[in-house]
Amino acid sequence: MTDAPSMNELLKDAPNNWGKWGPDDEVGALNYLTPGEVMRGIGSVRTGRVFTLQRMIGDPKGDPVWPGRTPAVRTQILDESNWYDGAGGPEYPGGLHYADDKLDAFLQGSTQYDALGHLWYDGKIWNGYDADTTVGGLDKASIMPIAERGVAGRGILLDIARWRGKEALDPAETFTHEDLVACAEAQGTPIEKHDILVVRTNYLKHFFDKGDAFYDDFCEPGLTYSLELAQWFQDMEIPNLATDTIANEVTYDPGSGVALPLHCALMRNLGVALTEICDLEELAADCAEDGQFTFFYVAAPLKVAKAAGTPVNPVVIK
């Protein structure tokens, strides 16, 4: 990895949307999701079937997280045992008892949205804000503007694993925007401008199969950087990329060796919102069965001041 070019060098010719929505913008490509686009998403609803895409926090089988992060820990604070034989449970008029618990978690340790200021290079975050605005919490391009705005539009499932005839993609397996287009065509529904892309790899099956060995030589599958891919995202005015992997792209670009270049090319430079660790299995099975791969997608990250990202439970309505 030491021979990898700098991010600045790799992305020197990449497209950029800074200033497109004004000098104070903090939601980027989500600006494409106008009321008209929301209505287009609603127009794709046919049956009213509802799917939620968040993975369970505190799964007994484990929580997949980025290396270096730890899974959430839920602690029981009160339950009926607190009232056993004068154990000290709080007393209220009328005698009610109740359960209470708390969560200690990385804000990006489950299905989540990245803030546009979550990742940067060359001292600048989204829209040209100085990286020093992240010190002590994000003063610019935090998750709050996205959480307050909400996300709603037409989503399209791109089932790359099923399209390639695999139960799940392999570590470090890559695909391109051309593959996304071909997958959509094979599914019978082309990608349209302003679509929210929901990409299935089923890679986290390996986490549940392998346990801790999942992190050996960690390199997720996913999209890989090219100038043509970044230009396609800009030309198609894609507002949001959601996947079922931890970081939405191949971890180390196979051509350059650079880590997570699409976080910079798409999120930092174009303002594309990234949604990660989605559970797409029930949705994908249903889409494969009825042949409907488009839907109304709606999501609202939790409102946490100055946060670089927060959990979310996206909702799909077919």
C-alpha positions as CSV (number, residue, x, y, z in Angstrom):
1,M,0.0,0.0,0.0
2,T,3.0,2.3,0.4
3,D,3.3,2.7,-3.4
4,A,-0.3,4.0,-3.7
5,P,-0.7,7.4,-5.1
6,S,-2.1,10.2,-3.0
7,M,-5.9,10.7,-3.1
8,N,-5.2,14.1,-4.6
9,E,-3.2,12.6,-7.5
10,L,-5.7,9.8,-8.1
11,L,-8.7,12.1,-8.2
12,K,-7.0,15.1,-9.9
13,D,-9.4,15.0,-12.9
14,A,-12.5,13.8,-11.1
15,P,-15.7,15.8,-11.4
16,N,-16.7,18.1,-8.5
17,N,-20.0,19.6,-7.4
18,W,-18.7,22.1,-4.9
19,G,-20.7,25.3,-5.1
20,K,-23.4,23.8,-7.3
21,W,-26.0,24.4,-4.6
22,G,-24.4,27.4,-3.1
23,P,-21.4,28.0,-0.7
24,D,-23.4,27.0,2.4
25,D,-24.8,23.6,1.1
26,E,-24.4,20.6,3.4
27,V,-26.7,17.9,1.8
28,G,-25.0,17.7,-1.7
29,A,-26.6,15.5,-4.2
30,L,-29.7,15.0,-2.1
31,N,-30.8,18.3,-3.6
32,Y,-31.7,16.3,-6.7
33,L,-34.6,14.8,-4.6
34,T,-37.1,17.5,-5.3
35,P,-40.8,17.2,-4.5
36,G,-41.2,16.0,-8.1
37,E,-38.7,13.2,-7.5
38,V,-40.5,12.2,-4.3
39,M,-43.7,11.9,-6.3
40,R,-41.9,9.8,-8.9
41,G,-40.8,7.5,-6.1
42,I,-44.4,7.3,-4.8
43,G,-45.5,6.5,-8.4
44,S,-43.5,3.3,-8.4
45,V,-45.6,1.8,-5.5
46,R,-47.8,-1.0,-6.8
47,T,-48.7,-3.3,-3.9
48,G,-48.0,-1.4,-0.7
49,R,-45.7,-4.1,0.6
50,V,-43.2,-2.6,3.1
51,F,-39.6,-3.7,3.8
52,T,-37.2,-2.3,6.4
53,L,-33.5,-2.4,5.6
54,Q,-31.8,-1.9,9.0
55,R,-29.7,-4.8,10.4
56,M,-30.5,-5.7,14.0
57,I,-28.4,-4.0,16.6
58,G,-27.2,-6.6,19.1
59,D,-27.7,-9.6,16.8
60,P,-26.9,-12.8,18.8
61,K,-24.9,-13.9,15.7
62,G,-22.8,-10.8,15.9
63,D,-22.8,-7.3,14.4
64,P,-20.6,-6.6,11.4
65,V,-18.7,-3.4,11.9
66,W,-15.7,-1.7,10.3
67,P,-12.4,-3.1,11.6
68,G,-11.4,-1.1,14.7
69,R,-15.0,-0.5,15.8
70,T,-16.7,-2.6,18.3
71,P,-20.3,-3.9,18.2
72,A,-23.0,-2.1,20.2
73,V,-23.5,-3.1,23.8
74,R,-27.0,-3.0,25.2
75,T,-27.2,-2.9,29.0
76,Q,-30.3,-3.7,31.0
77,I,-30.8,-1.0,33.6
78,L,-34.2,-2.0,35.1
79,D,-36.3,-5.1,34.9
80,E,-38.6,-7.1,37.2
81,S,-35.6,-8.3,39.3
82,N,-35.2,-4.8,40.6
83,W,-38.3,-5.2,42.5
84,Y,-37.5,-8.7,44.0
85,D,-37.6,-8.6,47.8
86,G,-36.9,-4.9,48.2
87,A,-34.1,-4.8,45.7
88,G,-34.5,-1.0,45.3
89,G,-36.6,-0.6,42.2
90,P,-38.1,2.9,42.0
91,E,-41.6,3.2,43.5
92,Y,-44.4,5.1,41.8
93,P,-48.0,5.8,42.9
94,G,-50.1,2.9,41.6
95,G,-47.2,0.4,41.7
96,L,-46.0,0.3,38.1
97,H,-42.8,-1.5,37.2
98,Y,-40.9,-1.0,34.0
99,A,-37.9,-2.1,31.9
100,D,-35.2,0.3,31.0
101,D,-32.0,-0.1,29.0
102,K,-29.2,1.8,27.3
103,L,-26.9,1.4,24.3
104,D,-23.2,2.1,24.0
105,A,-22.5,2.1,20.3
106,F,-20.4,3.5,17.4
107,L,-22.8,5.8,15.5
108,Q,-21.6,4.1,12.3
109,G,-21.7,0.6,13.8
110,S,-25.0,-0.5,12.2
111,T,-27.0,0.4,9.2
112,Q,-26.2,4.1,8.8
113,Y,-25.8,7.2,6.8
114,D,-22.4,8.9,6.4
115,A,-22.4,12.7,6.9
116,L,-20.9,14.4,3.9
117,G,-18.1,15.6,6.1
118,H,-17.3,12.1,7.4
119,L,-14.2,11.6,5.2
120,W,-11.9,14.0,3.3
121,Y,-8.4,14.6,1.8
122,D,-6.2,17.6,1.1
123,G,-7.6,19.5,4.1
124,K,-11.1,20.0,2.7
125,I,-14.4,18.2,3.3
126,W,-17.6,18.4,1.1
127,N,-18.2,21.8,-0.6
128,G,-14.7,23.1,0.2
129,Y,-15.2,23.5,4.0
130,D,-12.0,23.3,5.9
131,A,-11.2,20.0,7.6
132,D,-10.6,21.9,10.8
133,T,-14.4,22.3,11.1
134,T,-14.4,18.6,12.1
135,V,-12.4,19.2,15.3
136,G,-14.4,18.2,18.3
137,G,-17.4,17.3,16.1
138,L,-18.5,18.4,12.7
139,D,-19.5,22.1,12.5
140,K,-20.1,21.7,8.8
141,A,-21.6,18.9,6.7
142,S,-22.5,16.8,9.8
143,I,-25.3,14.3,9.7
144,M,-27.8,16.9,11.0
145,P,-28.7,18.6,7.7
146,I,-29.4,15.2,6.1
147,A,-31.4,14.1,9.1
148,E,-33.4,17.2,9.2
149,R,-34.1,17.1,5.4
150,G,-34.9,13.4,5.2
151,V,-34.3,11.2,2.0
152,A,-37.2,10.2,-0.3
153,G,-37.3,9.2,-3.9
154,R,-37.4,6.3,-6.4
155,G,-35.1,3.5,-5.4
156,I,-33.8,0.7,-7.6
157,L,-32.4,-2.6,-6.4
158,L,-29.3,-3.7,-8.3
159,D,-28.9,-7.3,-7.3
160,I,-25.3,-7.8,-8.4
161,A,-24.9,-11.2,-6.6
162,R,-28.0,-12.7,-8.2
163,W,-27.1,-11.2,-11.6
164,R,-23.6,-12.8,-11.4
165,G,-25.2,-16.1,-10.4
166,K,-23.7,-16.1,-6.9
167,E,-25.1,-16.5,-3.4
168,A,-22.6,-13.8,-2.3
169,L,-19.8,-11.9,-3.9
170,D,-16.2,-12.8,-2.9
171,P,-13.7,-10.7,-1.0
172,A,-12.2,-8.0,-3.1
173,E,-14.6,-8.7,-6.1
174,T,-15.2,-5.6,-8.1
175,F,-17.9,-4.2,-10.4
176,T,-18.3,-1.0,-12.3
177,H,-21.0,1.5,-13.2
178,E,-21.3,-0.4,-16.5
179,D,-22.1,-3.5,-14.5
180,L,-24.8,-1.6,-12.6
181,V,-26.4,-0.6,-15.9
182,A,-26.2,-4.1,-17.3
183,C,-27.7,-5.6,-14.1
184,A,-30.6,-3.1,-14.3
185,E,-31.2,-3.9,-17.9
186,A,-31.2,-7.6,-17.2
187,Q,-33.7,-7.0,-14.4
188,G,-35.9,-5.3,-16.9
189,T,-35.8,-1.8,-15.3
190,P,-33.1,0.7,-16.5
191,I,-31.5,3.1,-14.1
192,E,-33.0,6.6,-14.4
193,K,-31.6,10.0,-13.5
194,H,-32.0,10.7,-9.8
195,D,-32.5,7.1,-8.8
196,I,-31.4,6.0,-5.4
197,L,-29.1,3.0,-6.1
198,V,-29.5,0.1,-3.7
199,V,-26.8,-2.5,-4.4
200,R,-26.9,-6.1,-3.1
201,T,-23.7,-8.2,-2.8
202,N,-24.8,-10.4,0.1
203,Y,-21.2,-10.2,1.2
204,L,-22.0,-10.1,4.9
205,K,-23.2,-13.7,4.6
206,H,-19.4,-14.4,5.0
207,F,-19.4,-12.6,8.3
208,F,-22.2,-14.8,9.7
209,D,-20.5,-17.9,8.3
210,K,-16.9,-17.1,9.3
211,G,-17.2,-15.1,12.5
212,D,-13.9,-13.4,13.5
213,A,-12.1,-14.9,10.5
214,F,-14.2,-12.6,8.3
215,Y,-11.7,-9.8,9.2
216,D,-8.6,-11.8,8.0
217,D,-7.1,-9.9,5.0
218,F,-10.2,-7.7,5.1
219,C,-11.2,-6.4,1.7
220,E,-14.9,-6.1,0.8
221,P,-16.3,-6.3,-2.7
222,G,-17.8,-3.3,-4.4
223,L,-17.6,-0.6,-7.0
224,T,-14.1,0.5,-7.9
225,Y,-12.9,3.9,-8.9
226,S,-12.6,5.1,-12.4
227,L,-12.9,8.6,-13.9
228,E,-15.7,7.2,-16.1
229,L,-17.6,5.9,-13.0
230,A,-17.4,9.3,-11.2
231,Q,-18.5,11.1,-14.4
232,W,-21.4,8.6,-14.7
233,F,-22.6,9.4,-11.2
234,Q,-22.4,13.1,-11.9
235,D,-24.2,12.8,-15.3
236,M,-26.9,10.6,-13.8
237,E,-27.2,13.0,-10.9
238,I,-27.3,10.0,-8.4
239,P,-28.3,11.3,-5.0
240,N,-27.7,8.3,-2.8
241,L,-25.8,5.0,-2.9
242,A,-26.9,2.3,-0.5
243,T,-25.3,-1.1,-0.2
244,D,-25.2,-4.1,2.1
245,T,-21.5,-3.9,2.8
246,I,-19.8,-2.0,5.6
247,A,-18.1,0.6,3.4
248,N,-20.0,0.7,0.1
249,E,-17.0,0.1,-2.2
250,V,-14.1,-2.3,-2.6
251,T,-11.9,-1.6,0.4
252,Y,-8.6,-1.3,-1.5
253,D,-8.8,-0.2,-5.1
254,P,-7.2,-3.0,-7.1
255,G,-5.6,-0.7,-9.6
256,S,-4.1,2.0,-7.4
257,G,-4.1,0.3,-3.9
258,V,-5.8,3.4,-2.5
259,A,-8.3,2.8,0.3
260,L,-11.9,3.9,-0.2
261,P,-11.4,6.3,-3.1
262,L,-15.1,6.4,-3.8
263,H,-15.9,7.9,-0.4
264,C,-13.8,10.8,-1.7
265,A,-14.8,10.8,-5.4
266,L,-18.5,10.4,-4.8
267,M,-19.2,11.8,-1.3
268,R,-16.5,14.4,-0.7
269,N,-16.5,15.7,-4.3
270,L,-20.0,15.1,-5.7
271,G,-22.0,15.1,-2.5
272,V,-23.5,11.6,-3.0
273,A,-25.0,10.4,0.3
274,L,-23.7,6.9,1.3
275,T,-25.8,4.4,3.2
276,E,-24.1,1.3,4.5
277,I,-24.7,-2.1,6.1
278,C,-28.2,-2.5,4.7
279,D,-30.1,-5.8,5.1
280,L,-31.4,-6.5,1.6
281,E,-32.2,-10.2,1.7
282,E,-36.0,-10.0,2.2
283,L,-36.3,-7.2,-0.3
284,A,-34.1,-9.0,-2.9
285,A,-36.0,-12.2,-2.6
286,D,-39.3,-10.4,-3.1
287,C,-38.0,-8.4,-6.1
288,A,-36.7,-11.6,-7.7
289,E,-40.1,-13.3,-7.2
290,D,-42.3,-10.5,-8.7
291,G,-39.8,-8.8,-11.1
292,Q,-40.4,-5.4,-9.6
293,F,-37.0,-3.8,-8.8
294,T,-38.1,-0.2,-8.3
295,F,-39.8,1.2,-5.2
296,F,-40.4,4.2,-3.0
297,Y,-37.4,4.6,-0.7
298,V,-37.5,6.8,2.4
299,A,-35.0,7.3,5.2
300,A,-34.2,9.7,8.0
301,P,-30.9,9.3,10.0
302,L,-31.1,10.0,13.7
303,K,-30.6,13.6,14.6
304,V,-27.3,13.7,16.5
305,A,-25.5,17.1,16.8
306,K,-22.1,17.3,15.0
307,A,-22.1,13.6,14.2
308,A,-20.2,12.1,11.3
309,G,-23.0,9.5,10.8
310,T,-25.9,7.9,12.6
311,P,-28.0,4.8,12.5
312,V,-31.0,4.6,10.2
313,N,-33.8,2.2,9.3
314,P,-34.6,2.8,5.7
315,V,-38.1,1.9,4.5
316,V,-38.9,0.5,1.1
317,I,-42.5,0.5,-0.2
318,K,-43.2,-1.6,-3.3
